[in-house]
Amino acid sequence: MRIDVLTLFPELFREPLQTGLLGKACSEGLINVCVWNIREFATDTHKTVDDAPFGGGPGMIMKCEPIFNAFDKVRAISEPQRVILMSPRGRRLTQNIVKEVATASSIVIICGRYGGVDERVSQALCADELSIGDYVLSGGELPALVLIEALSRMVPGVVGKWESVESDSFYRGILGPPQYTRPAVFRGMEVPSVLREGNHEAIAKWRQEQAMKITRERRPDLLEALSEEQQRELEKS
Ligand SMILES: C[S@@+](CC[C@H](N)C(=O)[O-])C[C@H]1O[C@@H](n2cnc3c(N)ncnc32)[C@H](O)[C@@H]1O
């Protein structure tokens, strides 16, 4: 999977792309993230990337030209299958959207700053606008990293065992079950005995029941939103 990121703050990506599973995925070439500085594509002597909004109002808006220039450069190298603009006005990111975006082999992510991005960027580049939640950050870089990390987990080989991806919250449409590790008793709190008895069938049944219980208690909306296919999958497991 190739991901090209257009941003005014490339330095925000340096550490996260070298750390943990994401860092390993990058260094092993399982994903290839190229970060482009939009400012380098501004053509005037001051490298201007923003301007006052038409119609007046507070703040500045990111100009079209440097973003289109950066996008043209990327397009000359790789034919992007998906263009995503991080935006609080976008569809709220979910695991289903992550799964769907992860089917693309080449993705461009545009990060906004200031008061946002000139509307023509999204219009002309057919960008899918994605939000990481109903709150406003100062830039699209952290949202882009959230998306990149979630996408990386969908690439085979990034997470050691695929079954751990499948048992994560949201993958099957429900939350994950409780998990424990040693010691078996800590400060009087005991790990459920079923997890210590080695009966794999009983463990799987317990985990499924717990996952359903927690989902019912904390996120009943997830159960209501399950597709027929997801319900069938859950019944099978
Ligand atoms: C200060 S915000 C602009 C908000 C814009 N004026 C609005 O009301 O929708 C600047 C940039 O941060 C990014 N951003 C902020 N909050 C976000 C969120 N919840 N999800 C995704 N991107 C976000 C976007 O790229 C946005 O263009």
The ligand as an ORCA input file, in Angstrom:
! r2SCAN-3c Opt
* xyz 0 1
  C      -9.278     24.304     12.321
  S      -9.696     23.018     11.213
  C     -10.860     23.814     10.128
  C     -12.277     23.647     10.541
  C     -13.279     24.229      9.559
  N     -13.314     25.659      9.628
  C     -14.665     23.691      9.883
  O     -15.405     24.342     10.581
  O     -14.993     22.572      9.424
  C      -8.260     22.874     10.220
  C      -8.026     21.511      9.594
  O      -7.858     20.549     10.605
  C      -8.297     19.269     10.150
  N      -9.276     18.750     11.130
  C      -9.716     19.380     12.231
  N     -10.575     18.627     12.920
  C     -10.672     17.455     12.265
  C     -11.411     16.267     12.468
  N     -12.236     16.118     13.507
  N     -11.259     15.258     11.582
  C     -10.446     15.382     10.515
  N      -9.733     16.501     10.254
  C      -9.835     17.516     11.113
  C      -8.885     19.478      8.763
  O      -7.918     19.078      7.800
  C      -9.135     20.972      8.731
  O      -9.065     21.478      7.410
*
